[in-house]
Amino acid sequence: MTTTNRKTRDLIQCSLFTALIAVGAFLRIPIPVLPFTLQFLFTTLAGLLLGPRQGTISVAAYLLLGLAGLPIFTEGGGFWYVLKPSFGYLIGFCVGTYLTGRLAEGFREKTMGHYLMANFAGLAAVYVIGMVYYFIICNFVINAPIGLWPLVLYCFLLAVPGDILLSILAAMVAKRVQPVLARQHVH
């Protein structure tokens, strides 16, 4: 594959995942405080299938487009979105995608167990960053105090079961799709 073809393929794949993440924001199940969306599925797959660099670029492009004003976040878009407590989860998607991709590419064998380990590490990064940001914005920026127990309950315990299922689904999809992509990269 020529360098031009490789760059074109990478650009198309990053753009595709940016679009999937945006669509994933609108495929949601409402739960208290944080809506459950399919964004995590697509950010995780971006890391697994595109690798840490290209996967993170696709998530960062999504964030930049939303911050620039395109209404592609779950509740719209625009720079003001950084004041929303849930914006930390979007930042977490970048870190989680990179971590997932970095861990997955480091495994010599691509087993379900390896993919799950990478996915759960990325999931942990999303939740740690998201919850810390949520706490800081609520308690120190927008004057809507939240205690630690409500934070853990609403921003973790109620939300994480769905994301665990998405981690498993992402591992299953990556296990099936990765060999096809690997063959494409060779040709």
C-alpha positions in Angstrom: 0.0 0.0 0.0 1.4 3.4 -0.9 1.8 6.2 1.6 -0.9 8.2 0.0 -3.3 5.2 0.1 -2.4 4.6 3.7 -3.0 8.2 4.7 -6.3 8.2 2.8 -7.4 5.0 4.5 -6.4 6.4 8.0 -8.3 9.7 7.3 -11.4 7.8 6.2 -11.3 5.5 9.3 -10.8 8.4 11.7 -13.6 10.3 10.1 -15.9 7.2 10.2 -15.3 6.8 14.0 -15.8 10.5 14.6 -19.2 10.2 12.9 -20.0 7.0 14.8 -19.2 8.7 18.1 -21.4 11.6 17.2 -24.3 9.3 16.3 -23.6 7.3 19.5 -24.4 10.5 21.5 -28.0 10.3 20.2 -28.4 6.6 20.7 -29.1 6.8 24.4 -31.1 5.4 27.3 -31.9 8.0 29.9 -30.7 7.4 33.5 -30.4 9.9 36.3 -27.7 12.5 36.0 -25.7 11.0 33.1 -27.4 9.7 30.0 -26.3 6.2 28.9 -25.2 6.5 25.3 -23.3 4.3 22.8 -20.4 6.8 22.6 -18.3 4.6 24.9 -18.8 1.6 22.5 -17.5 3.7 19.5 -14.6 5.3 21.4 -13.5 1.9 22.7 -13.7 0.4 19.2 -11.7 3.4 17.9 -8.9 2.5 20.3 -9.1 -1.2 19.5 -9.4 -1.0 15.8 -7.5 2.1 14.8 -4.9 2.0 17.5 -4.0 4.6 20.2 -3.0 7.4 17.8 -5.7 7.3 15.2 -8.4 6.3 17.7 -7.6 9.3 19.9 -7.5 11.6 16.8 -11.0 10.5 16.0 -12.3 11.2 19.5 -10.4 14.5 19.6 -12.0 15.5 16.3 -15.4 14.8 17.8 -14.6 17.0 20.8 -13.3 19.8 18.7 -16.4 19.7 16.4 -18.7 19.8 19.4 -16.8 22.6 21.1 -16.9 24.5 17.8 -20.7 24.6 18.0 -21.9 21.5 16.1 -24.8 20.0 18.2 -23.2 16.6 18.4 -22.9 16.2 22.2 -25.8 14.6 24.1 -27.2 18.1 25.0 -26.0 20.2 22.1 -22.6 21.7 21.5 -20.5 24.9 21.9 -17.6 26.0 24.0 -19.9 26.5 27.0 -20.2 22.7 27.2 -17.0 22.7 29.2 -19.1 24.0 32.1 -21.3 21.0 32.0 -20.4 18.5 34.8 -20.6 15.6 32.3 -18.0 17.1 30.0 -15.3 15.3 32.0 -16.5 12.0 30.5 -15.9 13.4 27.0 -12.3 14.2 28.1 -12.1 10.8 29.6 -13.1 9.3 26.2 -9.8 10.7 24.7 -7.7 9.2 27.5 -9.7 6.0 27.6 -9.4 5.5 23.8 -5.6 6.1 23.9 -5.2 3.7 26.9 -7.4 1.0 25.3 -5.5 1.3 22.0 -2.1 1.3 23.6 -2.8 -1.8 25.7 -4.5 -3.7 22.9 -1.7 -3.1 20.4 0.8 -4.3 23.1 -0.7 -7.8 23.2 1.0 -10.3 20.9 -2.1 -12.4 20.8 -5.5 -10.7 20.4 -7.7 -12.7 22.7 -11.1 -11.8 24.2 -9.4 -11.6 27.6 -6.7 -9.2 26.3 -9.3 -7.0 24.6 -11.4 -7.0 27.8 -8.4 -6.0 29.9 -7.7 -3.1 27.6 -11.4 -2.1 27.5 -11.8 -2.1 31.3 -8.6 -0.1 31.7 -10.0 2.5 29.3 -13.4 2.4 31.1 -11.6 3.1 34.4 -9.9 6.1 32.9 -13.2 7.5 31.5 -14.9 7.1 34.9 -12.0 8.5 37.0 -11.6 11.6 34.8 -15.4 12.0 34.4 -16.2 11.8 38.1 -13.4 14.1 39.2 -14.4 16.7 36.6 -18.1 16.3 37.6 -17.2 16.8 41.3 -15.0 19.9 40.6 -17.5 21.6 38.2 -20.5 21.0 40.6 -18.8 22.0 43.8 -16.4 24.8 42.7 -17.7 26.3 39.4 -21.5 26.1 39.0 -22.4 26.1 42.7 -24.5 22.9 42.5 -22.7 20.9 45.3 -22.7 17.2 45.1 -21.4 14.9 47.9 -19.2 11.8 47.3 -21.9 9.2 47.9 -24.4 10.8 45.3 -21.4 11.2 42.9 -20.5 7.5 43.2 -24.2 6.4 43.0 -25.3 8.5 40.0 -22.0 8.9 38.1 -20.7 5.4 38.6 -22.9 2.7 40.1 -25.9 3.4 38.0 -24.0 4.0 34.8 -21.2 1.5 34.8 -23.2 -1.8 34.3 -24.2 -0.6 30.8 -20.6 0.4 30.0 -19.4 -3.0 31.1 -21.7 -4.6 28.6 -20.4 -2.2 26.0 -16.9 -3.2 26.9 -17.8 -6.9 26.3 -19.5 -6.1 23.0 -16.5 -4.0 21.8 -14.2 -6.9 22.6 -16.4 -9.3 20.7 -16.5 -6.9 17.7 -12.8 -6.2 17.7 -12.0 -9.9 17.9 -14.0 -10.5 14.7 -13.0 -7.3 12.8 -9.3 -6.9 13.8 -8.0 -9.8 11.7 -9.8 -8.3 8.6 -8.2 -4.9 9.2 -4.8 -6.5 9.8 -5.0 -8.2 6.4 -5.9 -4.9 4.8 -2.8 -3.2 6.4 -0.5 -5.9 4.8 -1.9 -5.4 1.3 
